[in-house]
Amino acid sequence: MSRLLSSLQDMDREYVGFATLPNQVHRKSVKKGFAFTLMVAGESGLGKSTLVNSLYLTDLYNNRKVLNAEERIVQTVFITKHTVGIEEKGVRLRLSIVDTPGFGDAVNNTESWKEIEDYIDQQFEQYFRDESGLNRKNIQDNRVHCCLYFISPFGHGLRPLDVECMRALHDKVNIVPVLAKADSLTPTEVRRKKMKIREEMEKFGINIYQFPDCEFDEDEEFKQQEQLLKDSIPFAVIGSNIQVESKGRKFRGRLYPWGVVEVEDPAHSDFLLLRNMLVKTHMQDLKDVTRETHYENYRAQCIQNMTRMVVQERKRRLVLHTHTHTQNRRTQNYRDPYTLKLRMQEVLERIHEQMQQGQKPDY
């Protein structure tokens, strides 16, 4: 005990102690846990469910019902949310996956993204109400922090639906474009497709999630990793929940007559890059951008609208008060004896003039 007190005294002489603040924040954050909401959007059949299960090594779609072609004709877009608790090395994560079944599947897809846009706004509105209320201690954050937008590998780049949807959402959520089913393309086709999609996003003014710039004191390895992420947009991914065996080794992949595709092999897909970005390196930045940019824009718009409504109500009340005051003054003038006498004199004079002119009085 005396040795411990002595070592503490020696440490107190060397520094004040605020260097332990990061450790305090870390302990508090780990105790509280973390929350992250991921939205997946794109037409059916692009492997959204498989990729999500592959990313987080869980099964969120065990009760999913696959619709047939006839049911999809009349299907409308609706929102489903799956929440699961994940723990890794003592760190708890409440992961929410927001799926958008029905998007892009109907014959007429006009404004089919409206349900998605409304859902994002509803989460902003709920958070705004909660933080404006009396009890702000245990606010649950259900805001959408990231949207994985799946782009079909078939065709020549972005479809009109892709363009309109991403343009409607890019000011409300962090969009991360994903080129689905990359194993259906050759490496050369993947490179050309990525370049074409980047050109079209720039052409149509689509603002996707921007990776933060590296600080000047960052090491070269981190800078290279950040540049690799920027160059990989859109991420060409492959998803699989099936264990295959090749050359005495088991891994998640897909078995074809011409060979085997490994999900986590960087030579085959960008799956590892996407998972590391979402989980290891940029999850907190996605949440920060949501809070500091997208939500703040929504909050500022709400406050501006509320202020405008208050000003309009004040003007309406002022006009009503002025009108009422004028009416009261007129009523008081009519009841004033002196005013009544003047009005009677004016009436009599008008009658007298009409009689002199030979006209019939109009009283």
LINZIFEN-V179364 format. One record per residue. N is the residue number from 0. NEAR is the number of other ideal C-beta (glycine too) atoms within 8 Angstrom. Layout:
BEGIN
n near
N NEAR
N NEAR
END
This chain:
BEGIN
n near
0 4
1 5
2 6
3 7
4 8
5 8
6 8
7 8
8 8
9 8
10 8
11 8
12 5
13 5
14 6
15 4
16 6
17 5
18 7
19 7
20 7
21 7
22 7
23 8
24 8
25 8
26 8
27 8
28 8
29 10
30 6
31 6
32 9
33 9
34 10
35 13
36 14
37 15
38 15
39 14
40 12
41 15
42 9
43 9
44 4
45 10
46 12
47 12
48 10
49 10
50 15
51 13
52 14
53 13
54 10
55 10
56 5
57 7
58 6
59 11
60 9
61 5
62 4
63 6
64 4
65 4
66 7
67 6
68 5
69 5
70 8
71 12
72 8
73 6
74 11
75 7
76 13
77 8
78 10
79 8
80 8
81 9
82 8
83 10
84 8
85 9
86 7
87 6
88 3
89 6
90 9
91 10
92 12
93 11
94 12
95 12
96 14
97 13
98 12
99 15
100 9
101 12
102 13
103 9
104 8
105 12
106 4
107 4
108 7
109 4
110 4
111 13
112 14
113 9
114 12
115 15
116 11
117 8
118 11
119 14
120 10
121 8
122 12
123 14
124 9
125 9
126 13
127 11
128 8
129 10
130 8
131 5
132 7
133 3
134 5
135 7
136 4
137 4
138 8
139 6
140 7
141 8
142 12
143 13
144 12
145 14
146 13
147 13
148 13
149 13
150 13
151 10
152 10
153 4
154 5
155 3
156 7
157 10
158 7
159 6
160 10
161 10
162 12
163 9
164 14
165 14
166 10
167 9
168 14
169 11
170 6
171 10
172 13
173 12
174 13
175 15
176 13
177 14
178 14
179 14
180 8
181 14
182 10
183 6
184 10
185 5
186 6
187 6
188 8
189 12
190 8
191 8
192 13
193 13
194 8
195 10
196 14
197 10
198 8
199 12
200 12
201 8
202 6
203 9
204 6
205 12
206 7
207 12
208 9
209 5
210 8
211 6
212 4
213 8
214 5
215 4
216 3
217 7
218 5
219 5
220 6
221 9
222 10
223 8
224 9
225 11
226 8
227 9
228 11
229 8
230 6
231 11
232 11
233 11
234 13
235 12
236 14
237 13
238 11
239 11
240 8
241 7
242 6
243 11
244 6
245 8
246 3
247 4
248 6
249 5
250 10
251 11
252 13
253 11
254 5
255 8
256 2
257 3
258 4
259 9
260 13
261 9
262 15
263 7
264 9
265 7
266 3
267 10
268 12
269 11
270 14
271 8
272 12
273 13
274 10
275 9
276 11
277 12
278 8
279 6
280 7
281 8
282 11
283 6
284 8
285 14
286 10
287 8
288 11
289 14
290 10
291 7
292 8
293 13
294 12
295 9
296 9
297 12
298 10
299 8
300 8
301 10
302 8
303 8
304 8
305 8
306 8
307 8
308 8
309 8
310 8
311 8
312 8
313 8
314 8
315 8
316 8
317 8
318 8
319 8
320 8
321 8
322 8
323 8
324 8
325 8
326 8
327 8
328 8
329 8
330 8
331 8
332 8
333 8
334 7
335 8
336 5
337 6
338 10
339 10
340 8
341 8
342 8
343 8
344 8
345 8
346 9
347 8
348 8
349 8
350 10
351 8
352 8
353 11
354 9
355 6
356 6
357 4
358 6
359 4
360 7
361 4
362 4
END
